[in-house]
Amino acid sequence: MRKKVLKRKTRETLVAWSFMSIWAIGFLMFTMIPIFTSLYYSLSDVVLSGEGIVVTFSGFDNYVQIFSSAEGFNFLRSVLDFSIEILFKVPIITVFAIIIAVLLNQKIKARGFFRAIYFLPVIIASGPVISQLINQGAATIPVIEELGFINFINETFTEGLARPIGNVFSELIVILWFSGVQILLFIAALQKIDTATYEAAMIDGAGVWESFWKITIPSLSNMVLVSVVFTIINLATFSENEAIQHIKTNMFALETGFGFSSAIAWLYFLVLAVILAVFFLLFKGFSKDRGRR
Amino acid sequence: MKKINKTKVRHFFMGKNFNDGFIGRLAIYLLLIIIGFVYLYPLLKMFAYSIKDLEDLVNPTVQWIPTKIYLENYKVSFIVLNYGYTLVFSLLVTLVPAVLQTITTSLMGYALAKFKVRGRVILFAIILLTYLLPIQVYMIPRYVLFDQLGILETAWAIILPATFGQGLSSAIFILIFFQFFRMQPKALDESAEIDGANAYQTFIRIGVPLAGPAYLTAFLFSFVWYWNETYVSSLFIGSDLYTLQLKLFNFTSQFNTTQGLSEQALNEAIRYSATILIILPVLLVYVIMQKWFVEGIDRTGITGE
């Protein structure tokens, strides 16, 4: 009797899923089910008792509590600070990364050395290391404080704005430390530009400056989007970020617990999604504008 | 004669374009060095301060170069961090997840790149979503799950999700492997199939050996990110088993509870030396494998089609 031969397509599907099975099981167990559970927790009153967890559905109580309790206000304030800071940090990091990438893409000696230097912070920038540097005052150039720049910010802006903006400048170097991966992304994009394009532009009489704005920058536009998304996610999940610290501290706080923490986590994700959408739309407008010219 | 010289000189300094002349070059080097110095200023300051003794620390004339190399700070930090033991545990919750996560994500990336699976688009959407969705959203149920499994406050709480491709930045690694395996010529797989190899043999004999750079890059990044991660590990590993990063985070209380240091006062030099001890392992890896980090991103083709 002949062995039953499966259709090639069926066989391929089976083989593919055997490769993917470990990931798929993990996704179900450690990600998908937790996501739905967390959604349910956020709509419930979760009480830890001796026998285990007691979950009772309570509708939007937790979400109402965010906007009506001290813990909620603290969280909302740090989310607001984070949102304002990110509006500054993302452009700073992106522009810095582009500048360094362009410099590193020149034909210079010791290129590998410089590239290694500018990538170094990615290797060492953990939450505790960064917070040690900030606490010991090593995270910014002394000049910024000596020139009274922070005072200037405090006097110019209202308190709600001055705090996040002041933070940005008092941690300036450490913020730039978040640009290591983006620099590499931009270098890769720069190297994909055909040198013939520059030569053609030169023959037509374009200088370095014009070539930079008319050839280099437009060809980086796709990578800018990738870099911006990476930057936002990276900053949003950085362990020293105050907003996500609230999620953890509220987990075991008496007044709040798992339900409330889940609710603020989801709210945080919502804010993050809005920030991503805003940058996405801003960017789309920008590249459309470029295309028209 | 003189005129030719003039253009030559001009060319030497200004170049055909600004950026290939002498002045342009000089400007590029200067910019790179100055920005590089500012960029590494926190690190340099940390190194300089960590070898200062008390006298140098309070002496305002001693800025960058201490009058003598004072290693006592490192000795104190070494004791406070319980360095030897903590290092071993830190490596356990860094190396093991990094290796396992690399293997699982490579299987996933391979499947997505080589087989026509129905719903591939949905799978990609899911993977992208897991990248965009911060872990904070689903870590509480994970915490409950690990509690029920009885693996909270053990290394398993970190290792298990990594094993199943749900660890730190797993999505990025899947995409790296997907890009890399997709670039491998299909003809190789076909010829292996004609020679009678099944899909698994093709993967192990052809796919994996050709993907060496992708594996190394994924492993290195995974290693570094796990080393630096503290948010989730502080929740899952808890207070009994500290990693080096968590000890640094709680350095003040660690310092105060360490016996036999009562005559010492905690100063910034000790803090800096502790910080350096924490970054030392990854720094060493970086010095040796630097090329793989920097070029790896290029080589794996994550930067686009």
HADDOCK unambig.tbl for C-alpha pairs under 7 A between the chains (distance, minus, plus):
assign (segid A and resid 12 and name CA) (segid B and resid 115 and name CA) 6.59 0.50 0.50
assign (segid A and resid 13 and name CA) (segid B and resid 117 and name CA) 5.76 0.50 0.50
assign (segid A and resid 16 and name CA) (segid B and resid 111 and name CA) 5.30 0.50 0.50
assign (segid A and resid 16 and name CA) (segid B and resid 115 and name CA) 6.04 0.50 0.50
assign (segid A and resid 16 and name CA) (segid B and resid 117 and name CA) 6.90 0.50 0.50
assign (segid A and resid 19 and name CA) (segid B and resid 107 and name CA) 5.52 0.50 0.50
assign (segid A and resid 19 and name CA) (segid B and resid 108 and name CA) 6.26 0.50 0.50
assign (segid A and resid 19 and name CA) (segid B and resid 111 and name CA) 5.91 0.50 0.50
assign (segid A and resid 20 and name CA) (segid B and resid 107 and name CA) 6.48 0.50 0.50
assign (segid A and resid 20 and name CA) (segid B and resid 108 and name CA) 5.03 0.50 0.50
assign (segid A and resid 20 and name CA) (segid B and resid 111 and name CA) 6.47 0.50 0.50
assign (segid A and resid 22 and name CA) (segid B and resid 104 and name CA) 6.88 0.50 0.50
assign (segid A and resid 22 and name CA) (segid B and resid 164 and name CA) 5.54 0.50 0.50
assign (segid A and resid 23 and name CA) (segid B and resid 104 and name CA) 6.65 0.50 0.50
assign (segid A and resid 23 and name CA) (segid B and resid 108 and name CA) 6.69 0.50 0.50
assign (segid A and resid 23 and name CA) (segid B and resid 164 and name CA) 5.13 0.50 0.50
assign (segid A and resid 23 and name CA) (segid B and resid 165 and name CA) 5.23 0.50 0.50
assign (segid A and resid 26 and name CA) (segid B and resid 161 and name CA) 6.87 0.50 0.50
assign (segid A and resid 26 and name CA) (segid B and resid 164 and name CA) 4.52 0.50 0.50
assign (segid A and resid 26 and name CA) (segid B and resid 165 and name CA) 6.47 0.50 0.50
assign (segid A and resid 26 and name CA) (segid B and resid 166 and name CA) 6.27 0.50 0.50
assign (segid A and resid 27 and name CA) (segid B and resid 166 and name CA) 6.43 0.50 0.50
assign (segid A and resid 30 and name CA) (segid B and resid 142 and name CA) 6.41 0.50 0.50
assign (segid A and resid 30 and name CA) (segid B and resid 161 and name CA) 6.58 0.50 0.50
assign (segid A and resid 30 and name CA) (segid B and resid 166 and name CA) 6.81 0.50 0.50
assign (segid A and resid 31 and name CA) (segid B and resid 138 and name CA) 6.87 0.50 0.50
assign (segid A and resid 34 and name CA) (segid B and resid 138 and name CA) 5.25 0.50 0.50
assign (segid A and resid 34 and name CA) (segid B and resid 141 and name CA) 5.01 0.50 0.50
assign (segid A and resid 34 and name CA) (segid B and resid 142 and name CA) 6.06 0.50 0.50
assign (segid A and resid 35 and name CA) (segid B and resid 137 and name CA) 6.89 0.50 0.50
assign (segid A and resid 35 and name CA) (segid B and resid 138 and name CA) 4.99 0.50 0.50
assign (segid A and resid 37 and name CA) (segid B and resid 141 and name CA) 6.25 0.50 0.50
assign (segid A and resid 38 and name CA) (segid B and resid 137 and name CA) 6.85 0.50 0.50
assign (segid A and resid 38 and name CA) (segid B and resid 138 and name CA) 5.73 0.50 0.50
assign (segid A and resid 38 and name CA) (segid B and resid 140 and name CA) 6.88 0.50 0.50
assign (segid A and resid 38 and name CA) (segid B and resid 141 and name CA) 5.98 0.50 0.50
assign (segid A and resid 103 and name CA) (segid B and resid 28 and name CA) 6.40 0.50 0.50
assign (segid A and resid 116 and name CA) (segid B and resid 290 and name CA) 6.62 0.50 0.50
assign (segid A and resid 116 and name CA) (segid B and resid 294 and name CA) 6.88 0.50 0.50
assign (segid A and resid 123 and name CA) (segid B and resid 224 and name CA) 6.09 0.50 0.50
assign (segid A and resid 123 and name CA) (segid B and resid 282 and name CA) 6.64 0.50 0.50
assign (segid A and resid 124 and name CA) (segid B and resid 279 and name CA) 5.82 0.50 0.50
assign (segid A and resid 124 and name CA) (segid B and resid 282 and name CA) 6.99 0.50 0.50
assign (segid A and resid 125 and name CA) (segid B and resid 228 and name CA) 6.97 0.50 0.50
assign (segid A and resid 126 and name CA) (segid B and resid 228 and name CA) 4.52 0.50 0.50
assign (segid A and resid 126 and name CA) (segid B and resid 229 and name CA) 6.55 0.50 0.50
assign (segid A and resid 127 and name CA) (segid B and resid 230 and name CA) 6.82 0.50 0.50
assign (segid A and resid 128 and name CA) (segid B and resid 245 and name CA) 6.25 0.50 0.50
assign (segid A and resid 128 and name CA) (segid B and resid 248 and name CA) 6.13 0.50 0.50
assign (segid A and resid 128 and name CA) (segid B and resid 249 and name CA) 4.92 0.50 0.50
assign (segid A and resid 129 and name CA) (segid B and resid 275 and name CA) 6.11 0.50 0.50
assign (segid A and resid 133 and name CA) (segid B and resid 42 and name CA) 6.87 0.50 0.50
assign (segid A and resid 136 and name CA) (segid B and resid 268 and name CA) 6.88 0.50 0.50
assign (segid A and resid 138 and name CA) (segid B and resid 42 and name CA) 4.93 0.50 0.50
assign (segid A and resid 138 and name CA) (segid B and resid 45 and name CA) 6.97 0.50 0.50
assign (segid A and resid 139 and name CA) (segid B and resid 42 and name CA) 5.73 0.50 0.50
assign (segid A and resid 173 and name CA) (segid B and resid 39 and name CA) 6.07 0.50 0.50
assign (segid A and resid 185 and name CA) (segid B and resid 303 and name CA) 6.12 0.50 0.50
assign (segid A and resid 188 and name CA) (segid B and resid 298 and name CA) 6.30 0.50 0.50
assign (segid A and resid 188 and name CA) (segid B and resid 303 and name CA) 6.54 0.50 0.50
assign (segid A and resid 208 and name CA) (segid B and resid 17 and name CA) 6.41 0.50 0.50
assign (segid A and resid 208 and name CA) (segid B and resid 18 and name CA) 6.75 0.50 0.50
assign (segid A and resid 233 and name CA) (segid B and resid 132 and name CA) 6.79 0.50 0.50
assign (segid A and resid 237 and name CA) (segid B and resid 134 and name CA) 6.43 0.50 0.50
assign (segid A and resid 239 and name CA) (segid B and resid 230 and name CA) 6.53 0.50 0.50
assign (segid A and resid 239 and name CA) (segid B and resid 231 and name CA) 5.07 0.50 0.50
assign (segid A and resid 258 and name CA) (segid B and resid 140 and name CA) 6.93 0.50 0.50
assign (segid A and resid 262 and name CA) (segid B and resid 137 and name CA) 6.55 0.50 0.50
assign (segid A and resid 265 and name CA) (segid B and resid 136 and name CA) 5.97 0.50 0.50
assign (segid A and resid 265 and name CA) (segid B and resid 137 and name CA) 5.04 0.50 0.50
assign (segid A and resid 266 and name CA) (segid B and resid 137 and name CA) 5.90 0.50 0.50
assign (segid A and resid 269 and name CA) (segid B and resid 133 and name CA) 6.93 0.50 0.50
assign (segid A and resid 269 and name CA) (segid B and resid 134 and name CA) 7.00 0.50 0.50
